[in-house]
Amino acid sequence: MSSESERKHDGHEHDDLEEYAGGSIQAHHGSIAPWLLVVYFGLFVWALIYLFYYWGGLGPGLDY
């Protein structure tokens, strides 16, 4: 049996790791970084603004 220190790697247990590309890529389940949530929100707002201003605005024949 392996000890607790052997089961952990970089603060994550091996049971949580998923390996891809023959083990050269390892991923674990975790939370999304707060800065990345801010980026997602900013891109969503930009998409709404772009959709409104550059794809027709208020509709045909209406000025905005």
PDBQT receptor file of N, H, CA, C and O in Angstrom, charges set to zero:
ATOM      1  N   MET A   1       0.842  -1.195   0.000  1.00  0.00    +0.000 N 
ATOM      2  CA  MET A   1       0.000   0.000   0.000  1.00  0.00    +0.000 C 
ATOM      3  C   MET A   1       0.879   1.248   0.000  1.00  0.00    +0.000 C 
ATOM      4  O   MET A   1       1.945   1.272   0.616  1.00  0.00    +0.000 OA
ATOM      5  N   SER A   2       0.424   2.268  -0.689  1.00  0.00    +0.000 N 
ATOM      6  H   SER A   2      -0.442   2.249  -1.190  1.00  0.00    +0.000 HD
ATOM      7  CA  SER A   2       1.188   3.509  -0.738  1.00  0.00    +0.000 C 
ATOM      8  C   SER A   2       0.772   4.420   0.404  1.00  0.00    +0.000 C 
ATOM      9  O   SER A   2      -0.378   4.418   0.842  1.00  0.00    +0.000 OA
ATOM     10  N   SER A   3       1.721   5.184   0.864  1.00  0.00    +0.000 N 
ATOM     11  H   SER A   3       2.655   5.185   0.508  1.00  0.00    +0.000 HD
ATOM     12  CA  SER A   3       1.432   6.103   1.951  1.00  0.00    +0.000 C 
ATOM     13  C   SER A   3       0.747   7.351   1.409  1.00  0.00    +0.000 C 
ATOM     14  O   SER A   3       0.666   7.553   0.197  1.00  0.00    +0.000 OA
ATOM     15  N   GLU A   4       0.263   8.172   2.311  1.00  0.00    +0.000 N 
ATOM     16  H   GLU A   4       0.329   8.008   3.295  1.00  0.00    +0.000 HD
ATOM     17  CA  GLU A   4      -0.443   9.402   1.921  1.00  0.00    +0.000 C 
ATOM     18  C   GLU A   4       0.479  10.338   1.144  1.00  0.00    +0.000 C 
ATOM     19  O   GLU A   4       0.043  10.978   0.187  1.00  0.00    +0.000 OA
ATOM     20  N   SER A   5       1.749  10.424   1.546  1.00  0.00    +0.000 N 
ATOM     21  H   SER A   5       2.102   9.904   2.323  1.00  0.00    +0.000 HD
ATOM     22  CA  SER A   5       2.676  11.319   0.854  1.00  0.00    +0.000 C 
ATOM     23  C   SER A   5       2.975  10.829  -0.556  1.00  0.00    +0.000 C 
ATOM     24  O   SER A   5       3.221  11.642  -1.447  1.00  0.00    +0.000 OA
ATOM     25  N   GLU A   6       2.959   9.515  -0.780  1.00  0.00    +0.000 N 
ATOM     26  H   GLU A   6       2.759   8.854  -0.056  1.00  0.00    +0.000 HD
ATOM     27  CA  GLU A   6       3.195   8.988  -2.118  1.00  0.00    +0.000 C 
ATOM     28  C   GLU A   6       1.977   9.165  -3.015  1.00  0.00    +0.000 C 
ATOM     29  O   GLU A   6       2.130   9.249  -4.234  1.00  0.00    +0.000 OA
ATOM     30  N   ARG A   7       0.778   9.224  -2.453  1.00  0.00    +0.000 N 
ATOM     31  H   ARG A   7       0.654   9.156  -1.463  1.00  0.00    +0.000 HD
ATOM     32  CA  ARG A   7      -0.453   9.372  -3.240  1.00  0.00    +0.000 C 
ATOM     33  C   ARG A   7      -0.643  10.786  -3.744  1.00  0.00    +0.000 C 
ATOM     34  O   ARG A   7      -1.372  11.016  -4.709  1.00  0.00    +0.000 OA
ATOM     35  N   LYS A   8       0.016  11.742  -3.089  1.00  0.00    +0.000 N 
ATOM     36  H   LYS A   8       0.608  11.556  -2.305  1.00  0.00    +0.000 HD
ATOM     37  CA  LYS A   8      -0.175  13.137  -3.487  1.00  0.00    +0.000 C 
ATOM     38  C   LYS A   8       0.938  13.580  -4.410  1.00  0.00    +0.000 C 
ATOM     39  O   LYS A   8       2.098  13.208  -4.230  1.00  0.00    +0.000 OA
ATOM     40  N   HIS A   9       0.574  14.386  -5.407  1.00  0.00    +0.000 N 
ATOM     41  H   HIS A   9      -0.367  14.688  -5.553  1.00  0.00    +0.000 HD
ATOM     42  CA  HIS A   9       1.539  14.939  -6.350  1.00  0.00    +0.000 C 
ATOM     43  C   HIS A   9       1.132  16.381  -6.612  1.00  0.00    +0.000 C 
ATOM     44  O   HIS A   9       0.061  16.634  -7.162  1.00  0.00    +0.000 OA
ATOM     45  N   ASP A  10       1.973  17.319  -6.225  1.00  0.00    +0.000 N 
ATOM     46  H   ASP A  10       2.843  17.113  -5.777  1.00  0.00    +0.000 HD
ATOM     47  CA  ASP A  10       1.689  18.752  -6.394  1.00  0.00    +0.000 C 
ATOM     48  C   ASP A  10       0.395  19.165  -5.692  1.00  0.00    +0.000 C 
ATOM     49  O   ASP A  10      -0.317  20.039  -6.186  1.00  0.00    +0.000 OA
ATOM     50  N   GLY A  11       0.087  18.567  -4.577  1.00  0.00    +0.000 N 
ATOM     51  H   GLY A  11       0.665  17.857  -4.176  1.00  0.00    +0.000 HD
ATOM     52  CA  GLY A  11      -1.093  18.945  -3.820  1.00  0.00    +0.000 C 
ATOM     53  C   GLY A  11      -2.376  18.300  -4.274  1.00  0.00    +0.000 C 
ATOM     54  O   GLY A  11      -3.428  18.581  -3.701  1.00  0.00    +0.000 OA
ATOM     55  N   HIS A  12      -2.338  17.440  -5.286  1.00  0.00    +0.000 N 
ATOM     56  H   HIS A  12      -1.483  17.212  -5.752  1.00  0.00    +0.000 HD
ATOM     57  CA  HIS A  12      -3.525  16.775  -5.800  1.00  0.00    +0.000 C 
ATOM     58  C   HIS A  12      -3.339  15.272  -5.681  1.00  0.00    +0.000 C 
ATOM     59  O   HIS A  12      -2.241  14.752  -5.876  1.00  0.00    +0.000 OA
ATOM     60  N   GLU A  13      -4.405  14.596  -5.364  1.00  0.00    +0.000 N 
ATOM     61  H   GLU A  13      -5.298  15.018  -5.206  1.00  0.00    +0.000 HD
ATOM     62  CA  GLU A  13      -4.318  13.146  -5.297  1.00  0.00    +0.000 C 
ATOM     63  C   GLU A  13      -4.343  12.569  -6.697  1.00  0.00    +0.000 C 
ATOM     64  O   GLU A  13      -4.967  13.132  -7.597  1.00  0.00    +0.000 OA
ATOM     65  N   HIS A  14      -3.662  11.439  -6.883  1.00  0.00    +0.000 N 
ATOM     66  H   HIS A  14      -3.155  10.982  -6.152  1.00  0.00    +0.000 HD
ATOM     67  CA  HIS A  14      -3.599  10.825  -8.200  1.00  0.00    +0.000 C 
ATOM     68  C   HIS A  14      -4.965  10.366  -8.676  1.00  0.00    +0.000 C 
ATOM     69  O   HIS A  14      -5.189  10.259  -9.882  1.00  0.00    +0.000 OA
ATOM     70  N   ASP A  15      -5.886  10.091  -7.756  1.00  0.00    +0.000 N 
ATOM     71  H   ASP A  15      -5.705  10.178  -6.776  1.00  0.00    +0.000 HD
ATOM     72  CA  ASP A  15      -7.215   9.658  -8.160  1.00  0.00    +0.000 C 
ATOM     73  C   ASP A  15      -7.955  10.753  -8.925  1.00  0.00    +0.000 C 
ATOM     74  O   ASP A  15      -8.821  10.451  -9.747  1.00  0.00    +0.000 OA
ATOM     75  N   ASP A  16      -7.626  12.017  -8.667  1.00  0.00    +0.000 N 
ATOM     76  H   ASP A  16      -6.923  12.262  -8.000  1.00  0.00    +0.000 HD
ATOM     77  CA  ASP A  16      -8.300  13.141  -9.314  1.00  0.00    +0.000 C 
ATOM     78  C   ASP A  16      -7.722  13.461 -10.687  1.00  0.00    +0.000 C 
ATOM     79  O   ASP A  16      -8.329  14.206 -11.456  1.00  0.00    +0.000 OA
ATOM     80  N   LEU A  17      -6.552  12.902 -11.002  1.00  0.00    +0.000 N 
ATOM     81  H   LEU A  17      -6.059  12.296 -10.378  1.00  0.00    +0.000 HD
ATOM     82  CA  LEU A  17      -5.893  13.233 -12.260  1.00  0.00    +0.000 C 
ATOM     83  C   LEU A  17      -6.447  12.406 -13.411  1.00  0.00    +0.000 C 
ATOM     84  O   LEU A  17      -6.761  11.225 -13.266  1.00  0.00    +0.000 OA
ATOM     85  N   GLU A  18      -6.558  13.065 -14.557  1.00  0.00    +0.000 N 
ATOM     86  H   GLU A  18      -6.303  14.025 -14.675  1.00  0.00    +0.000 HD
ATOM     87  CA  GLU A  18      -6.887  12.378 -15.796  1.00  0.00    +0.000 C 
ATOM     88  C   GLU A  18      -5.723  12.602 -16.744  1.00  0.00    +0.000 C 
ATOM     89  O   GLU A  18      -5.195  13.711 -16.831  1.00  0.00    +0.000 OA
ATOM     90  N   GLU A  19      -5.322  11.570 -17.446  1.00  0.00    +0.000 N 
ATOM     91  H   GLU A  19      -5.750  10.669 -17.375  1.00  0.00    +0.000 HD
ATOM     92  CA  GLU A  19      -4.177  11.667 -18.346  1.00  0.00    +0.000 C 
ATOM     93  C   GLU A  19      -4.629  11.576 -19.798  1.00  0.00    +0.000 C 
ATOM     94  O   GLU A  19      -5.516  10.796 -20.147  1.00  0.00    +0.000 OA
ATOM     95  N   TYR A  20      -3.992  12.398 -20.638  1.00  0.00    +0.000 N 
ATOM     96  H   TYR A  20      -3.272  13.031 -20.356  1.00  0.00    +0.000 HD
ATOM     97  CA  TYR A  20      -4.262  12.425 -22.064  1.00  0.00    +0.000 C 
ATOM     98  C   TYR A  20      -2.939  12.350 -22.799  1.00  0.00    +0.000 C 
ATOM     99  O   TYR A  20      -1.893  12.643 -22.219  1.00  0.00    +0.000 OA
ATOM    100  N   ALA A  21      -2.964  11.968 -24.051  1.00  0.00    +0.000 N 
ATOM    101  H   ALA A  21      -3.814  11.731 -24.522  1.00  0.00    +0.000 HD
ATOM    102  CA  ALA A  21      -1.784  11.913 -24.919  1.00  0.00    +0.000 C 
ATOM    103  C   ALA A  21      -0.696  11.045 -24.306  1.00  0.00    +0.000 C 
ATOM    104  O   ALA A  21       0.474  11.427 -24.280  1.00  0.00    +0.000 OA
ATOM    105  N   GLY A  22      -1.085   9.881 -23.814  1.00  0.00    +0.000 N 
ATOM    106  H   GLY A  22      -2.036   9.571 -23.834  1.00  0.00    +0.000 HD
ATOM    107  CA  GLY A  22      -0.105   8.954 -23.269  1.00  0.00    +0.000 C 
ATOM    108  C   GLY A  22       0.531   9.402 -21.977  1.00  0.00    +0.000 C 
ATOM    109  O   GLY A  22       1.627   8.953 -21.643  1.00  0.00    +0.000 OA
ATOM    110  N   GLY A  23      -0.123  10.271 -21.245  1.00  0.00    +0.000 N 
ATOM    111  H   GLY A  23      -1.014  10.637 -21.517  1.00  0.00    +0.000 HD
ATOM    112  CA  GLY A  23       0.392  10.737 -19.958  1.00  0.00    +0.000 C 
ATOM    113  C   GLY A  23       1.164  12.036 -20.017  1.00  0.00    +0.000 C 
ATOM    114  O   GLY A  23       1.598  12.529 -18.976  1.00  0.00    +0.000 OA
ATOM    115  N   SER A  24       1.355  12.616 -21.204  1.00  0.00    +0.000 N 
ATOM    116  H   SER A  24       1.002  12.215 -22.050  1.00  0.00    +0.000 HD
ATOM    117  CA  SER A  24       2.097  13.874 -21.284  1.00  0.00    +0.000 C 
ATOM    118  C   SER A  24       1.252  15.071 -20.869  1.00  0.00    +0.000 C 
ATOM    119  O   SER A  24       1.794  16.133 -20.562  1.00  0.00    +0.000 OA
ATOM    120  N   ILE A  25      -0.078  14.912 -20.858  1.00  0.00    +0.000 N 
ATOM    121  H   ILE A  25      -0.519  14.049 -21.108  1.00  0.00    +0.000 HD
ATOM    122  CA  ILE A  25      -0.988  15.965 -20.397  1.00  0.00    +0.000 C 
ATOM    123  C   ILE A  25      -1.784  15.403 -19.232  1.00  0.00    +0.000 C 
ATOM    124  O   ILE A  25      -2.411  14.350 -19.349  1.00  0.00    +0.000 OA
ATOM    125  N   GLN A  26      -1.755  16.113 -18.103  1.00  0.00    +0.000 N 
ATOM    126  H   GLN A  26      -1.245  16.968 -18.009  1.00  0.00    +0.000 HD
ATOM    127  CA  GLN A  26      -2.520  15.693 -16.933  1.00  0.00    +0.000 C 
ATOM    128  C   GLN A  26      -3.473  16.807 -16.545  1.00  0.00    +0.000 C 
ATOM    129  O   GLN A  26      -3.102  17.980 -16.531  1.00  0.00    +0.000 OA
ATOM    130  N   ALA A  27      -4.699  16.433 -16.231  1.00  0.00    +0.000 N 
ATOM    131  H   ALA A  27      -5.000  15.480 -16.242  1.00  0.00    +0.000 HD
ATOM    132  CA  ALA A  27      -5.717  17.408 -15.835  1.00  0.00    +0.000 C 
ATOM    133  C   ALA A  27      -6.378  16.931 -14.549  1.00  0.00    +0.000 C 
ATOM    134  O   ALA A  27      -6.518  15.730 -14.319  1.00  0.00    +0.000 OA
ATOM    135  N   HIS A  28      -6.777  17.870 -13.726  1.00  0.00    +0.000 N 
ATOM    136  H   HIS A  28      -6.663  18.846 -13.912  1.00  0.00    +0.000 HD
ATOM    137  CA  HIS A  28      -7.513  17.533 -12.511  1.00  0.00    +0.000 C 
ATOM    138  C   HIS A  28      -8.758  18.394 -12.437  1.00  0.00    +0.000 C 
ATOM    139  O   HIS A  28      -8.820  19.463 -13.045  1.00  0.00    +0.000 OA
ATOM    140  N   HIS A  29      -9.739  17.932 -11.698  1.00  0.00    +0.000 N 
ATOM    141  H   HIS A  29      -9.688  17.064 -11.204  1.00  0.00    +0.000 HD
ATOM    142  CA  HIS A  29     -10.977  18.681 -11.520  1.00  0.00    +0.000 C 
ATOM    143  C   HIS A  29     -10.743  19.738 -10.461  1.00  0.00    +0.000 C 
ATOM    144  O   HIS A  29     -10.222  19.448  -9.384  1.00  0.00    +0.000 OA
ATOM    145  N   GLY A  30     -11.127  20.959 -10.769  1.00  0.00    +0.000 N 
ATOM    146  H   GLY A  30     -11.550  21.195 -11.644  1.00  0.00    +0.000 HD
ATOM    147  CA  GLY A  30     -10.918  22.056  -9.834  1.00  0.00    +0.000 C 
ATOM    148  C   GLY A  30     -11.879  23.183 -10.135  1.00  0.00    +0.000 C 
ATOM    149  O   GLY A  30     -12.859  23.005 -10.858  1.00  0.00    +0.000 OA
ATOM    150  N   SER A  31     -11.597  24.331  -9.581  1.00  0.00    +0.000 N 
ATOM    151  H   SER A  31     -10.801  24.476  -8.993  1.00  0.00    +0.000 HD
ATOM    152  CA  SER A  31     -12.459  25.490  -9.778  1.00  0.00    +0.000 C 
ATOM    153  C   SER A  31     -11.882  26.390 -10.866  1.00  0.00    +0.000 C 
ATOM    154  O   SER A  31     -10.707  26.289 -11.218  1.00  0.00    +0.000 OA
ATOM    155  N   ILE A  32     -12.725  27.266 -11.388  1.00  0.00    +0.000 N 
ATOM    156  H   ILE A  32     -13.680  27.348 -11.102  1.00  0.00    +0.000 HD
ATOM    157  CA  ILE A  32     -12.305  28.219 -12.409  1.00  0.00    +0.000 C 
ATOM    158  C   ILE A  32     -11.703  29.431 -11.704  1.00  0.00    +0.000 C 
ATOM    159  O   ILE A  32     -12.263  29.940 -10.732  1.00  0.00    +0.000 OA
ATOM    160  N   ALA A  33     -10.570  29.879 -12.200  1.00  0.00    +0.000 N 
ATOM    161  H   ALA A  33     -10.116  29.465 -12.989  1.00  0.00    +0.000 HD
ATOM    162  CA  ALA A  33      -9.892  31.031 -11.605  1.00  0.00    +0.000 C 
ATOM    163  C   ALA A  33     -10.778  32.275 -11.714  1.00  0.00    +0.000 C 
ATOM    164  O   ALA A  33     -11.441  32.477 -12.731  1.00  0.00    +0.000 OA
ATOM    165  N   PRO A  34     -10.788  33.111 -10.665  1.00  0.00    +0.000 N 
ATOM    166  CA  PRO A  34     -11.634  34.323 -10.692  1.00  0.00    +0.000 C 
ATOM    167  C   PRO A  34     -11.318  35.255 -11.861  1.00  0.00    +0.000 C 
ATOM    168  O   PRO A  34     -12.235  35.849 -12.428  1.00  0.00    +0.000 OA
ATOM    169  N   TRP A  35     -10.060  35.397 -12.230  1.00  0.00    +0.000 N 
ATOM    170  H   TRP A  35      -9.315  34.915 -11.769  1.00  0.00    +0.000 HD
ATOM    171  CA  TRP A  35      -9.715  36.283 -13.344  1.00  0.00    +0.000 C 
ATOM    172  C   TRP A  35     -10.292  35.759 -14.652  1.00  0.00    +0.000 C 
ATOM    173  O   TRP A  35     -10.642  36.542 -15.535  1.00  0.00    +0.000 OA
ATOM    174  N   LEU A  36     -10.391  34.437 -14.779  1.00  0.00    +0.000 N 
ATOM    175  H   LEU A  36     -10.106  33.801 -14.061  1.00  0.00    +0.000 HD
ATOM    176  CA  LEU A  36     -10.946  33.867 -15.994  1.00  0.00    +0.000 C 
ATOM    177  C   LEU A  36     -12.459  34.102 -16.061  1.00  0.00    +0.000 C 
ATOM    178  O   LEU A  36     -13.006  34.290 -17.148  1.00  0.00    +0.000 OA
ATOM    179  N   LEU A  37     -13.131  34.091 -14.921  1.00  0.00    +0.000 N 
ATOM    180  H   LEU A  37     -12.687  33.938 -14.038  1.00  0.00    +0.000 HD
ATOM    181  CA  LEU A  37     -14.553  34.421 -14.893  1.00  0.00    +0.000 C 
ATOM    182  C   LEU A  37     -14.789  35.864 -15.326  1.00  0.00    +0.000 C 
ATOM    183  O   LEU A  37     -15.773  36.158 -16.005  1.00  0.00    +0.000 OA
ATOM    184  N   VAL A  38     -13.886  36.766 -14.935  1.00  0.00    +0.000 N 
ATOM    185  H   VAL A  38     -13.087  36.527 -14.383  1.00  0.00    +0.000 HD
ATOM    186  CA  VAL A  38     -13.989  38.169 -15.352  1.00  0.00    +0.000 C 
ATOM    187  C   VAL A  38     -13.815  38.268 -16.863  1.00  0.00    +0.000 C 
ATOM    188  O   VAL A  38     -14.530  39.025 -17.519  1.00  0.00    +0.000 OA
ATOM    189  N   VAL A  39     -12.879  37.516 -17.417  1.00  0.00    +0.000 N 
ATOM    190  H   VAL A  39     -12.299  36.901 -16.884  1.00  0.00    +0.000 HD
ATOM    191  CA  VAL A  39     -12.670  37.519 -18.871  1.00  0.00    +0.000 C 
ATOM    192  C   VAL A  39     -13.913  36.990 -19.578  1.00  0.00    +0.000 C 
ATOM    193  O   VAL A  39     -14.354  37.578 -20.566  1.00  0.00    +0.000 OA
ATOM    194  N   TYR A  40     -14.487  35.889 -19.089  1.00  0.00    +0.000 N 
ATOM    195  H   TYR A  40     -14.129  35.412 -18.287  1.00  0.00    +0.000 HD
ATOM    196  CA  TYR A  40     -15.711  35.345 -19.689  1.00  0.00    +0.000 C 
ATOM    197  C   TYR A  40     -16.834  36.368 -19.664  1.00  0.00    +0.000 C 
ATOM    198  O   TYR A  40     -17.533  36.543 -20.663  1.00  0.00    +0.000 OA
ATOM    199  N   PHE A  41     -17.017  37.048 -18.535  1.00  0.00    +0.000 N 
ATOM    200  H   PHE A  41     -16.450  36.907 -17.724  1.00  0.00    +0.000 HD
ATOM    201  CA  PHE A  41     -18.072  38.045 -18.415  1.00  0.00    +0.000 C 
ATOM    202  C   PHE A  41     -17.832  39.208 -19.383  1.00  0.00    +0.000 C 
ATOM    203  O   PHE A  41     -18.764  39.689 -20.027  1.00  0.00    +0.000 OA
ATOM    204  N   GLY A  42     -16.570  39.658 -19.481  1.00  0.00    +0.000 N 
ATOM    205  H   GLY A  42     -15.812  39.268 -18.958  1.00  0.00    +0.000 HD
ATOM    206  CA  GLY A  42     -16.241  40.747 -20.396  1.00  0.00    +0.000 C 
ATOM    207  C   GLY A  42     -16.504  40.373 -21.849  1.00  0.00    +0.000 C 
ATOM    208  O   GLY A  42     -17.014  41.190 -22.617  1.00  0.00    +0.000 OA
ATOM    209  N   LEU A  43     -16.165  39.158 -22.227  1.00  0.00    +0.000 N 
ATOM    210  H   LEU A  43     -15.751  38.495 -21.604  1.00  0.00    +0.000 HD
ATOM    211  CA  LEU A  43     -16.428  38.710 -23.598  1.00  0.00    +0.000 C 
ATOM    212  C   LEU A  43     -17.918  38.607 -23.880  1.00  0.00    +0.000 C 
ATOM    213  O   LEU A  43     -18.364  38.908 -24.987  1.00  0.00    +0.000 OA
ATOM    214  N   PHE A  44     -18.693  38.182 -22.881  1.00  0.00    +0.000 N 
ATOM    215  H   PHE A  44     -18.330  37.938 -21.981  1.00  0.00    +0.000 HD
ATOM    216  CA  PHE A  44     -20.138  38.099 -23.052  1.00  0.00    +0.000 C 
ATOM    217  C   PHE A  44     -20.743  39.489 -23.252  1.00  0.00    +0.000 C 
ATOM    218  O   PHE A  44     -21.600  39.670 -24.117  1.00  0.00    +0.000 OA
ATOM    219  N   VAL A  45     -20.306  40.467 -22.462  1.00  0.00    +0.000 N 
ATOM    220  H   VAL A  45     -19.610  40.320 -21.760  1.00  0.00    +0.000 HD
ATOM    221  CA  VAL A  45     -20.803  41.836 -22.605  1.00  0.00    +0.000 C 
ATOM    222  C   VAL A  45     -20.403  42.396 -23.964  1.00  0.00    +0.000 C 
ATOM    223  O   VAL A  45     -21.215  43.030 -24.637  1.00  0.00    +0.000 OA
ATOM    224  N   TRP A  46     -19.144  42.164 -24.375  1.00  0.00    +0.000 N 
ATOM    225  H   TRP A  46     -18.485  41.648 -23.828  1.00  0.00    +0.000 HD
ATOM    226  CA  TRP A  46     -18.696  42.627 -25.679  1.00  0.00    +0.000 C 
ATOM    227  C   TRP A  46     -19.532  41.998 -26.794  1.00  0.00    +0.000 C 
ATOM    228  O   TRP A  46     -19.875  42.675 -27.763  1.00  0.00    +0.000 OA
ATOM    229  N   ALA A  47     -19.861  40.724 -26.669  1.00  0.00    +0.000 N 
ATOM    230  H   ALA A  47     -19.582  40.174 -25.882  1.00  0.00    +0.000 HD
ATOM    231  CA  ALA A  47     -20.674  40.045 -27.691  1.00  0.00    +0.000 C 
ATOM    232  C   ALA A  47     -22.056  40.666 -27.782  1.00  0.00    +0.000 C 
ATOM    233  O   ALA A  47     -22.582  40.824 -28.884  1.00  0.00    +0.000 OA
ATOM    234  N   LEU A  48     -22.656  41.021 -26.657  1.00  0.00    +0.000 N 
ATOM    235  H   LEU A  48     -22.228  40.892 -25.762  1.00  0.00    +0.000 HD
ATOM    236  CA  LEU A  48     -23.971  41.664 -26.680  1.00  0.00    +0.000 C 
ATOM    237  C   LEU A  48     -23.902  43.034 -27.334  1.00  0.00    +0.000 C 
ATOM    238  O   LEU A  48     -24.775  43.390 -28.125  1.00  0.00    +0.000 OA
ATOM    239  N   ILE A  49     -22.872  43.803 -27.011  1.00  0.00    +0.000 N 
ATOM    240  H   ILE A  49     -22.163  43.514 -26.368  1.00  0.00    +0.000 HD
ATOM    241  CA  ILE A  49     -22.711  45.130 -27.615  1.00  0.00    +0.000 C 
ATOM    242  C   ILE A  49     -22.492  44.996 -29.116  1.00  0.00    +0.000 C 
ATOM    243  O   ILE A  49     -23.101  45.726 -29.898  1.00  0.00    +0.000 OA
ATOM    244  N   TYR A  50     -21.634  44.076 -29.522  1.00  0.00    +0.000 N 
ATOM    245  H   TYR A  50     -21.139  43.483 -28.886  1.00  0.00    +0.000 HD
ATOM    246  CA  TYR A  50     -21.376  43.854 -30.941  1.00  0.00    +0.000 C 
ATOM    247  C   TYR A  50     -22.643  43.426 -31.657  1.00  0.00    +0.000 C 
ATOM    248  O   TYR A  50     -22.940  43.914 -32.748  1.00  0.00    +0.000 OA
ATOM    249  N   LEU A  51     -23.386  42.521 -31.052  1.00  0.00    +0.000 N 
ATOM    250  H   LEU A  51     -23.145  42.124 -30.166  1.00  0.00    +0.000 HD
ATOM    251  CA  LEU A  51     -24.630  42.039 -31.652  1.00  0.00    +0.000 C 
ATOM    252  C   LEU A  51     -25.616  43.177 -31.858  1.00  0.00    +0.000 C 
ATOM    253  O   LEU A  51     -26.264  43.264 -32.900  1.00  0.00    +0.000 OA
ATOM    254  N   PHE A  52     -25.727  44.044 -30.869  1.00  0.00    +0.000 N 
ATOM    255  H   PHE A  52     -25.200  43.974 -30.022  1.00  0.00    +0.000 HD
ATOM    256  CA  PHE A  52     -26.692  45.139 -30.943  1.00  0.00    +0.000 C 
ATOM    257  C   PHE A  52     -26.268  46.203 -31.952  1.00  0.00    +0.000 C 
ATOM    258  O   PHE A  52     -27.075  46.609 -32.788  1.00  0.00    +0.000 OA
ATOM    259  N   TYR A  53     -25.020  46.659 -31.890  1.00  0.00    +0.000 N 
ATOM    260  H   TYR A  53     -24.364  46.329 -31.211  1.00  0.00    +0.000 HD
ATOM    261  CA  TYR A  53     -24.590  47.781 -32.713  1.00  0.00    +0.000 C 
ATOM    262  C   TYR A  53     -24.238  47.409 -34.143  1.00  0.00    +0.000 C 
ATOM    263  O   TYR A  53     -24.465  48.207 -35.052  1.00  0.00    +0.000 OA
ATOM    264  N   TYR A  54     -23.694  46.233 -34.367  1.00  0.00    +0.000 N 
ATOM    265  H   TYR A  54     -23.510  45.585 -33.628  1.00  0.00    +0.000 HD
ATOM    266  CA  TYR A  54     -23.185  45.904 -35.691  1.00  0.00    +0.000 C 
ATOM    267  C   TYR A  54     -24.058  44.914 -36.458  1.00  0.00    +0.000 C 
ATOM    268  O   TYR A  54     -23.801  44.652 -37.633  1.00  0.00    +0.000 OA
ATOM    269  N   TRP A  55     -25.080  44.363 -35.817  1.00  0.00    +0.000 N 
ATOM    270  H   TRP A  55     -25.289  44.575 -34.863  1.00  0.00    +0.000 HD
ATOM    271  CA  TRP A  55     -25.958  43.429 -36.517  1.00  0.00    +0.000 C 
ATOM    272  C   TRP A  55     -27.384  43.951 -36.581  1.00  0.00    +0.000 C 
ATOM    273  O   TRP A  55     -28.327  43.171 -36.448  1.00  0.00    +0.000 OA
ATOM    274  N   GLY A  56     -27.560  45.226 -36.779  1.00  0.00    +0.000 N 
ATOM    275  H   GLY A  56     -26.794  45.859 -36.887  1.00  0.00    +0.000 HD
ATOM    276  CA  GLY A  56     -28.873  45.744 -37.047  1.00  0.00    +0.000 C 
ATOM    277  C   GLY A  56     -29.454  46.675 -36.002  1.00  0.00    +0.000 C 
ATOM    278  O   GLY A  56     -30.469  47.316 -36.273  1.00  0.00    +0.000 OA
ATOM    279  N   GLY A  57     -28.885  46.777 -34.867  1.00  0.00    +0.000 N 
ATOM    280  H   GLY A  57     -28.060  46.256 -34.647  1.00  0.00    +0.000 HD
ATOM    281  CA  GLY A  57     -29.372  47.705 -33.863  1.00  0.00    +0.000 C 
ATOM    282  C   GLY A  57     -30.791  47.405 -33.438  1.00  0.00    +0.000 C 
ATOM    283  O   GLY A  57     -31.098  46.297 -32.999  1.00  0.00    +0.000 OA
ATOM    284  N   LEU A  58     -31.664  48.404 -33.573  1.00  0.00    +0.000 N 
ATOM    285  H   LEU A  58     -31.415  49.304 -33.930  1.00  0.00    +0.000 HD
ATOM    286  CA  LEU A  58     -33.045  48.279 -33.118  1.00  0.00    +0.000 C 
ATOM    287  C   LEU A  58     -33.963  47.646 -34.145  1.00  0.00    +0.000 C 
ATOM    288  O   LEU A  58     -35.123  47.368 -33.841  1.00  0.00    +0.000 OA
ATOM    289  N   GLY A  59     -33.481  47.414 -35.336  1.00  0.00    +0.000 N 
ATOM    290  H   GLY A  59     -32.538  47.639 -35.583  1.00  0.00    +0.000 HD
ATOM    291  CA  GLY A  59     -34.294  46.793 -36.354  1.00  0.00    +0.000 C 
ATOM    292  C   GLY A  59     -34.245  47.559 -37.657  1.00  0.00    +0.000 C 
ATOM    293  O   GLY A  59     -33.602  48.605 -37.741  1.00  0.00    +0.000 OA
ATOM    294  N   PRO A  60     -34.924  47.044 -38.687  1.00  0.00    +0.000 N 
ATOM    295  CA  PRO A  60     -34.877  47.711 -39.985  1.00  0.00    +0.000 C 
ATOM    296  C   PRO A  60     -35.551  49.080 -39.959  1.00  0.00    +0.000 C 
ATOM    297  O   PRO A  60     -36.676  49.224 -39.480  1.00  0.00    +0.000 OA
ATOM    298  N   GLY A  61     -34.856  50.066 -40.474  1.00  0.00    +0.000 N 
ATOM    299  H   GLY A  61     -33.942  49.949 -40.863  1.00  0.00    +0.000 HD
ATOM    300  CA  GLY A  61     -35.418  51.403 -40.569  1.00  0.00    +0.000 C 
ATOM    301  C   GLY A  61     -35.377  52.232 -39.307  1.00  0.00    +0.000 C 
ATOM    302  O   GLY A  61     -35.817  53.381 -39.324  1.00  0.00    +0.000 OA
ATOM    303  N   LEU A  62     -34.881  51.711 -38.247  1.00  0.00    +0.000 N 
ATOM    304  H   LEU A  62     -34.524  50.777 -38.233  1.00  0.00    +0.000 HD
ATOM    305  CA  LEU A  62     -34.794  52.474 -36.998  1.00  0.00    +0.000 C 
ATOM    306  C   LEU A  62     -33.363  52.926 -36.764  1.00  0.00    +0.000 C 
ATOM    307  O   LEU A  62     -32.417  52.157 -36.937  1.00  0.00    +0.000 OA
ATOM    308  N   ASP A  63     -33.217  54.177 -36.371  1.00  0.00    +0.000 N 
ATOM    309  H   ASP A  63     -33.985  54.801 -36.230  1.00  0.00    +0.000 HD
ATOM    310  CA  ASP A  63     -31.890  54.708 -36.074  1.00  0.00    +0.000 C 
ATOM    311  C   ASP A  63     -31.592  54.555 -34.595  1.00  0.00    +0.000 C 
ATOM    312  O   ASP A  63     -32.483  54.644 -33.750  1.00  0.00    +0.000 OA
ATOM    313  N   TYR A  64     -30.365  54.332 -34.311  1.00  0.00    +0.000 N 
ATOM    314  H   TYR A  64     -29.642  54.261 -34.998  1.00  0.00    +0.000 HD
ATOM    315  CA  TYR A  64     -29.952  54.241 -32.897  1.00  0.00    +0.000 C 
ATOM    316  C   TYR A  64     -28.861  55.214 -32.604  1.00  0.00    +0.000 C 
ATOM    317  O   TYR A  64     -28.385  55.284 -31.471  1.00  0.00    +0.000 OA
TER     318      TYR A  64
